[in-house]
Amino acid sequence: MARFVYRLQKVFELRERKKKEHEQRVIDAQKRVRDVEIAIEEKKNEIRMVRKNMLASPHTLMAAHDEFIHHLNDRLEELYEDLSRAKAALAYERELLIKAQADLEALVKHKEKAREEWLEEEKKLELKMLDEIAGQRYFRAKLQEELDNAEYEQLKQEEFEGY
């Protein structure tokens, strides 16, 4: 029996590869979001520590502490902006992954349908071949039966003439 060959196999493999690439991109984007969230928490902790140290320091350093806290707050705002960009990138990558999965799923269904059609065609060819073999056997059996009958008739006639 012949082997099923999917004529769009190259496209199928390409879409599989594309889906895997998008999965990796989503993982990378999730990692970026986690990294930014961790950086935000670290920056918040640093601000808390500076405020705590500010209470124990001399009043002459208050202005420097204030400027430093202002600088840390600016950096925290930048991190929040990075977080929003990272989340937007993650959402975009997820959309691309969903599209790639849908494209691959459509091709999987097409491949399954093509395989079923191929199996059906193979069955038809096999049945046609079996019908042909059965027809040949029947024809040979009839031919042999006719030859046997003709031979029997000839023997009978020879016996009858011999009397």
DATA-V314600 format. One record per pair of residues at least 24 apart in sequence whose C-alpha atoms are under 7 Angstrom apart, sorted by the first residue. I is the first residue (numbers start at 1). GAP is how many residues later the second one is. Records with the same first field share a line. If there is no record, write none. Layout:
# DATA-V314600
I = GAP ; GAP
This chain:
# DATA-V314600
4 = 111
6 = 105
12 = 95
15 = 89
16 = 88
18 = 82
19 = 78 ; 81 ; 82
22 = 71 ; 74 ; 75
23 = 74
25 = 68
26 = 64 ; 67 ; 68
29 = 57 ; 60 ; 61
30 = 60
32 = 54
33 = 50 ; 53 ; 54
36 = 43 ; 46 ; 47
37 = 46
40 = 36 ; 39
43 = 33
47 = 25
